[in-house]
Amino acid sequence: MLRVWAHGSLPGTPKFAQKAGFTAIRELRLLELSTTTDDGVPRDFEPPPTPPGIELDTFRVGEDEAEWLALNARAFAHHPEQGRWTRRDLDEREAEPWFDPAGFFLAREHRGSADDASNEPASGTSKAKSRMLGFHWTKVQPAGAYGPDPVGEVYVLGVDPEASGRGLGRLLALVGLRYLAQSGLQAVILYVDGDNVSAVRLYESLGFHSRTVDTMYERHGLG
């Protein structure tokens, strides 16, 4: 079995691949969003009201790793790479110069008293009285990586499957986009698998559009 990536998926690629005995098995889309409109007006990234019992927080290095890894594994159980992250993978990212926990947002279900919720990350959420249900890990790509200027990235966004349908994906997406826009970044990019229909639908509803599409092809029976 041989697997290869076709970066950019030019119009003639599918026909060429078919003639060579390859079948498309995965589509990875690079989506892009400008943080301003065509008229230069800042886009509105105001998040919706936080659902009852949910608090927004940011990642705490040295405290949240184990719970986040467990949540990440549940949220990406069927993903060929993301769902298999280990503590070593996370530690390596935390050691990168771009890592900033201030842009790593968490949604926790609070099990204590019914305090008023807000769209600002909580500063004193007790881990003993909460559980992590979703996250939006943002990243800033340096100038030259995706264009002449630095750009923001939706690095990873995930929600516990048991919490689906509660609007946490859109809430966390907008919280992160607002953070990136307020940081002065003019564009935001992300990668998403083409068969992740719900994620693609969410991102397109927020204004993202395809910049490039990479396709993985597979051929059997070599040799």
N, C-alpha and C positions, 0 to 999 in steps of 0.2 A: 504494500500500500504506500502511495506517495501523496503527500499533501503540500500544496504550494499556495502562496498568497499572490493575488493580482491586485496591485495597489493602483487605485484610481478607476479600475473597471472601465476601460475604454470601450467604445461601442462595439468593436470587433472582437473583444475578448471572449464573450460567451461562445460565439461560433467557433473560434479557434480552439477553445478549451474542449468543446464537444467533439471536434474532429480528432483531437489528441486523446480522447477517451476519458476526459475529466468531467466530474459532476460537481456543481456548486453545492457546498454544504454549510457555508456560513457567510453572512454579510455583516460587515462592521462599518457603521456609518460615523463620519465625523460631522457633527452638527455645530452650527455657529449662530450666535445672537449678538446683535449690536445693543449696547446699553442705552443708545439714543435712537430716536426716530430719524427718518430721512431729513427732517427739518432741523435736526440737532436738539430736539427736546428730549430730556431724560425720560426713559420709560418708567412706567409705574410698576414697581416691584413690591408694593405693599402686600404683605401676607394676609390671608383671611384670618378671622378670629381663631384663636387656639381652642381646640375641642375641650370640653369639660374633663378635668382630671389629667390633662396633659400639660407638662411644663417644658420649656425650651432651656437648654443648657449648652455648655461647650465642653469639649473633651478635656479630661483631666489626666495628664501624663502621670503614670505611676499608680493610677487608681482604676481607670476604665478599660484597660487593655483586654482583660479576660472576658468581660461582659460584651465588649464590642466585637471581639472575634467570634463569640457564640452567635451573636445577632447577625453578623456578616455571613456566617455559614448558613444560617436559616434563610436569610434574604436572597442569597445567591446559590442555593442548593443545587441548581441545575446549570450553573455557569461553569464553563470549562476551566476557568482560571480563578476568578474572584472568590468563589466559594471555598477554595482550598487554601486560603491564606493561613499562615501559621504565626506564632508569636515572633518568630525570627523575621518574617516578612514585615510585620508591623514595626518591629524595633528598627529595621533598616530604614523604613520611611521616616520614623521619628528622628533619626539621625541625619536626615537630609537637610541641607541649608534652607530649603523652601518650606519645610514643615512649620506650620503655625497653628497651634490649637485654638487660637481665637477665631479661625475660620473653619473649625470642625464642629458643626452643630449637631446636637442630639435632641431627640424628643423622648421624654420620660413620662411614664404613666405614674402619677403620684398617688400613693396609697394612704396618705395622711388626711388631714382636714381639707375641706373644700375651699381652698384659698382662691382669691381672684387670679385668673390666668392672664398672661400678657404675651405679646410677641417679642419681648426682650428676653434673652437668656437669663435664667435664674442664677443667682449667685450662691445660694446655700441649700440646694436640693439635697436631701438626705438619701444616700444610696440605699439605706436599710428600708426606706419607705417608698422606693420607686423601682421601676424596671425600665430598661432601655427598649424602645419600640421602633425607633428610626433614626437615621443620621444623614447628614449632608456634609461631606468632606470636600472643601474647596481647596484650590491650589492656584498659585500665580505662576504662569509660564513666562520666562524672561524674554526680552526683546530678541527677535531673530528666530525664535522657536516656531511661531505661527504667523509671523509678520514683523514689520519694523518696530512695533510697540509691544510692551508686555500685554498679555491677555489673561483673563481669569479662566478657570476650568472647573466644571462640575466633575471633580475627580472620582468620587463615588457617592451615589445616593441610593439608600436602601431602606426598606420598611419590613418589619416582621410580617410574614404572611398571615399571622393570626390577627394583625391589626389592619389588614387591607380593608378598604371601603370607608375609612375614617377621615380621609383627606390629608393624611400625614405627608404623603409624597409631594403634593402641591404646596403645602405649608412649608416644608423643609426646603423645597426647591426655591421658593420665593425668598425665604429668609437668607439663603446663601447668595442668591442673585442680588438682593439688596445690599448685602455686605460687599460683594465684589464691585458693584456699581459705585457705592459710596467710597470705595478705596481708589476711585479715579480711573478704573479700567474701562476701556471703550468697547471691548468685545469679550465674549465668553464662549468657550468651546466645550465640547464633551464628546465622548465615544459611547455608542450604544449599538447593541446587536439588532439587526433588522427584524429578527423574529420576536423581539420583545415588544409586542404590539402596544401594551399599556404604557410602557415607558416612552415609546416613540410618540404616542398620542399626547401624553402629558407635555413633552418637550415642544412639540409642534404647537400645542395650544398656548404655550408661553412665548412663542415667536421664533423658536429655533428653526433653521432650515439646513438642508444638507449642503455640506461643502465638498466632501469627497466620499466615495464609497469603496471600500476594499472588500474583495471576495476571496474566500478560501475554497480551493478546488481539491478534489480527491480522486485518485485513480487507483483501481485495484488490479491485481494480476500481473504486476511487474515481475520480470524474470521468468 
